[in-house]
Amino acid sequence: MGNTPAGRPNLSKPLIMGAVLAVLGVVLFLVIYIALAESEAIIRLFVAMCVPPAVIAAIIGVYVLVARPGNSQ
């Protein structure tokens, strides 16, 4: 039976993946914000705020479409 109570799924893998994606988003924000140091502040902030969620969405989309097991018909 393991360490999970009856009726509760094991959520450790999704929690770890969520934490990894969150850290990736923060790191991408910082890298982009620092890389655009020479541009205007509003452009710098806008790009740094919009690109990390797009990257995370692309990673999740590829996972759902390609790597998710049990989805073949």
C-alpha positions in Angstrom: 0.0 0.0 0.0 2.9 2.4 0.5 2.7 5.7 2.3 -0.4 7.0 0.6 -3.8 6.6 2.3 -6.5 4.6 0.6 -8.3 6.7 -2.1 -5.6 9.3 -2.4 -3.4 9.3 -5.4 0.4 9.7 -5.2 1.0 13.4 -6.0 4.8 13.6 -5.5 5.7 13.5 -9.3 3.2 16.3 -10.3 4.3 18.4 -7.3 8.0 18.0 -8.3 7.3 18.8 -11.9 5.2 21.9 -10.9 8.1 23.1 -8.7 10.6 22.6 -11.5 8.4 24.6 -13.9 8.0 27.3 -11.3 11.7 27.6 -10.8 12.3 27.5 -14.6 9.8 30.5 -14.9 11.6 32.5 -12.3 15.1 31.8 -13.8 13.9 32.7 -17.3 12.4 35.9 -16.0 15.7 36.9 -14.4 17.8 35.9 -17.4 15.6 37.8 -19.8 15.3 40.9 -17.5 19.1 41.0 -17.1 19.7 40.3 -20.8 17.5 43.3 -21.9 19.3 45.7 -19.6 19.9 48.1 -22.5 16.3 48.4 -23.6 13.5 50.6 -22.2 12.1 49.6 -18.8 8.5 48.9 -20.0 9.7 46.8 -22.9 12.2 45.0 -20.7 9.5 44.2 -18.1 6.8 43.2 -20.6 9.0 40.8 -22.4 10.4 39.3 -19.2 6.9 38.8 -17.9 5.4 37.3 -21.1 8.1 34.9 -22.3 8.4 32.5 -19.3 4.7 31.6 -19.2 4.8 31.0 -23.0 7.8 28.7 -22.6 6.1 26.8 -19.7 2.9 26.4 -21.8 5.0 25.1 -24.7 6.7 22.5 -22.5 3.3 21.4 -21.1 1.8 21.3 -24.5 4.5 19.1 -25.9 4.2 16.8 -22.9 0.4 16.5 -23.4 0.7 15.9 -27.1 3.7 13.6 -27.3 5.0 12.2 -24.1 1.8 11.4 -22.2 1.5 7.6 -21.9 -1.9 5.9 -22.6 -3.1 8.4 -25.1 -2.7 6.3 -28.2 -5.8 5.0 -29.9 
